[in-house]
Amino acid sequence: MSAGPFTERVSRALADARLRGALRFTTDRLFRMRRQAMEVLRASAEQGLALGDFERVRARAAAIRQHAVAHLDYYLGQAAEQIQRRGGQVYFARNAEDVGRVVLEIARRRGADLVVKSKSMASEEVHLNQILARAGIEAVESDLGEYIVQLAGETPSHIIIPAIHKTREQVAELFGRVIGHALSADTPTLTAVARQVLREKFLRAGIGVSGANFVVAETGTLVLVTNEGNGRLVSSVPPVHVAIVGIEKVIPTLADLSPLLAVLARSATGQQITTYTHLITGPRRPGELDGPEELHVVFLDNGRSRILGSEYEQVLTCIRCGACLNVCPVYRQIGGHAYGGVYSGPIGAVITPLLGGRQEWSDLPMATSLCGACHEVCPVGIPLHDLLVRLREENVAAGRTEGGERLAMRLLAWAWSRPWAYRLSGRIARWLQRGFFAGSAAGDGCWSERGPGPLAAWAAGRQVPVLAPRSFRELWGDLVAEPAGPAAAVRAAREQPEQSGASGPDGPGGGR
Amino acid sequence: MRVSLFITCLADLLFPEVGVATVWLLRHLGVQVDFPQGQTCCGQAMWNSGFRTEAAVLARQHLAAFGGSDYIVAPSGSCAGMVCRHYEELFRDEPALLEQARQVAARTYELSQFLVDVLGVEDLGASYRGRAVYHNGCHMARVLGVSDPPLRLLRRVRGLELVEMERPDLCCGFGGTFSIKQPEISVAMADEKIEHLNAAGADLLVSADLGCLMQLEGRLRQRGAGVRTLHLATLLAEGVGLA
């Protein structure tokens, strides 16, 4: 992925008013709901009714996840053993190919030609639907958002809200095509259509495919968190349940779920708890009425083990809540598809290059203003903004920089580590700016409409500040000698001749 | 009490009046101010862009310039954040410099942080007419961890109506070299911030970081929008009649 496609995707996204409206509406709503949920949590904690406020619970959640990832070999082994002991099959998949082989083999053996899925980012990562389609097997997404993007022939643009970029009118149009007549865009009508279509699929499907939010090692329990109940249907109605799970999703004990579920729902959607929390321990046992005949758990590596032990290890503690997307000022402008990968937002900008290749995804670490909002809300405290800087360092070290950036930075470092050269560079820059861009000064002469070199990109949407006639260090001598002197000079050089302004100093010396 | 002014390259080269206002404010409060001539730039732009080696070169110069200072005060939360939070990481493998970095970091303050937390001053006796929004720079808030002091100072300014805009947590889109490397996204972010400013009915935008102010003023001027931008130091200095 070179600079071209990313910039193109960004331009396309920014030109799409409907997309940006939908993004702003939903991310603002999720932002407010998360904040409210955290306030309630704090109030409950003060009354002794909760595990603690956000900071406290997140410290526990982070510690659990960091411990699990640091000892992943042990807990993964334990999880596999426990799943098998309870009658499940366990597979370790290195990549998409391995996952495809496992799932297709099960489908062949069972003669399944229809697969229903609940939301699973791991299955998105290996493009399972395409693998199944190539083998002539129909895969139907049963999460409402996933179903919408599947009908649109798109990919999810948010980790937990796959169709965040769609308006209800667009959804009505898509569903209308399925049902064969026009639909009103109200929620009951649309959900009724989805229910009607999907129920039939659940009943006919030979295999249900899900992901898992967590896998509890001590009991071999898969934990699925959903709001629509489709996870329960996927994992219990078809005769076979296949769960595709990133290897990093393992946690040591059932007790660990308490803080993790507490931060997951609140961080994701601002709920105290999600509507459904499924704990699945093995397939149907003799004498039981419900559940699948077979349970298969596919642990997916796909580059994760390379991150273990590296300075990026903490990204493996991610619980995929999507909070970092919801607060990201860049994501809310461009949406998930602009990132180009399966995962978007700050977490996507970090893990996509780690999983998919630094070279191919070298643009993504630049898709951030490093504001740090992601770290602030992360329920497991991943320092995403720091990791993005690390990835930029890798880009620099590998020579993946643009144009004359490296030369400019080197020159600047050389000159600005010498005070005399710093002073000289300021004078040269001033001379150049005034010489070449004198005619473009706007208004008061302090701002210009054009900028030299890299500042041309700045000037495309913003005026460029003009270097001051005298730098502060040049004024310092006057400031020491005559405290009132340079004030007049600075004002004369800087301030616009002001009419009766609406605002201004009102103090004794304010003059107005 | 003696303070060394950490001017920051942006204020030094582009907005020296902010440095002048800072000096006056500190003197007004009885603080002696010196200006270490060895200072140039803290290296933040390099650090954030992934040029670690180049950032370290500038950071070394900064440590040398401020090694003898008791208090170091900058009219920028972002640059103070660089020194206070990232120098340690930058020199993690160089014990001698790491120790210097820790010492300098412990003495470095953003201006409003210094006024409120060290000097214990909130009411400067300033007056300023206007309906103002305060924009908290992301690095000042989230890297340096300073959010409250500017508001404490602004609340005590007579005549100033302080209003809050929607989603004050959102970045203005500056982000150092991000503003040049991703100009389209950066401008879209500035536009949303300006939308929120206008919705709040503000005629004044105040911030303690020149990066944010440069971004928003540059965009405001381009669009011909009528909101004035002002650095906190300038507002306070003008408000107490120093300018």
Interface residues (C-beta under 8 A of the other chain):
Chain A: T7 V10 S11 L14 D28 F31 V327 P329 V330 Q333 I334 P365 M366 A367 T368 S369 L370 C371 G372 A373 H375 E376 V389 L391 R392 E393 E394 N395 V396 E402 E405 R406 M409 R410 L412 A413 W414 W416 S417 R418 P419 Y422 G426 A429 A442 G443 W447 P454 L455 A457 W458 A460 G461 R462 Q463 V464 P465 V466 L467 A468 R470 S471 F472 R473 L475 W476 L479 P483 P486 A487 V490 R491 R494 G501 A502 S503 G504 P505 D506 G507 P508 G509 G510 R512
Chain B: I7 C9 A11 D12 L13 L14 F15 P16 E17 G19 V20 V23 W24 R27 F35 Q37 G38 Q39 T40 C41 G43 M46 W47 N48 S49 G50 F51 R52 T53 E54 A55 V57 L58 R60 Q61 G125 A126 S127 Y128 R129 G130 R131 A132 C138 H139 R142 V143 R158 G159 R167 D169 L170 C171 G173 F174 G175 G176 F178 S179 I180 K181 Q182 P183 E184 I185 S186 V187 A188 M189 A190 E192 D203 L204 M214 Q215 E217 G218 R219 R221 Q222 R228 L235 E238 G239 V240 G241 L242 A243
